[in-house]
Amino acid sequence: MPKLKTKAAAKKRFAFTGTGKIKRKHAYHSHILTKKETTQKRNLDHTAMVSNDDVKRVKRMILSSGM
């Protein structure tokens, strides 16, 4: 059976922390920023962690061995 390829889109969007958690960026921070409040834009600027419900799915996309 061939090796599973890493999903290129997931590789660009997610990163592992030193403790093994998965970082992600917030949505809604790339365009149409003039109508958004400064507070909202500032809060969207920080990174967040992937939800526990999605960790298994994201790991499967990133790790070429499939977990």
C-alpha positions in Angstrom: 0.0 0.0 0.0 1.5 3.4 -0.9 2.3 6.1 1.6 -0.4 8.7 2.2 0.5 12.2 1.0 0.4 15.2 3.3 -2.4 17.6 2.4 -0.7 20.7 1.1 -3.5 23.0 2.2 -3.3 21.6 5.8 0.5 22.0 5.8 0.2 25.7 5.0 -2.6 26.4 7.6 -1.6 24.4 10.7 1.5 24.2 12.8 2.5 22.1 15.8 3.5 23.7 19.1 6.4 22.4 21.2 3.9 20.4 23.4 2.2 18.8 20.4 -0.9 20.9 20.2 -1.9 22.3 16.8 -2.0 26.0 16.1 -4.4 27.7 13.7 -5.2 31.2 12.5 -8.5 33.0 12.8 -10.7 33.5 9.8 -12.1 36.9 8.7 -8.8 38.8 8.9 -7.7 38.9 5.3 -10.0 41.5 3.5 -12.9 43.8 4.0 -11.3 45.2 7.1 -12.6 48.7 6.9 -16.0 47.8 8.3 -14.6 45.8 11.2 -13.9 47.3 14.6 -10.3 47.7 15.7 -11.0 45.4 18.7 -12.3 42.7 16.4 -9.3 42.9 14.1 -6.9 42.9 17.0 -8.5 39.8 18.5 -8.4 38.0 15.1 -4.7 38.6 14.9 -3.8 36.1 17.6 -3.3 32.4 16.9 -5.7 29.8 18.4 -5.6 26.1 19.1 -7.5 23.6 17.1 -10.6 22.2 18.9 -10.3 18.8 20.5 -13.0 17.6 18.2 -10.9 18.4 15.1 -7.4 17.4 16.3 -7.7 13.8 15.0 -8.9 15.0 11.6 -6.2 17.7 11.3 -3.4 15.3 12.3 -4.6 12.8 9.7 -4.3 15.5 7.0 -0.8 16.7 8.2 0.9 13.5 9.1 1.7 11.4 6.0 1.4 8.1 8.0 -2.3 8.7 8.6 -1.9 8.8 12.5 
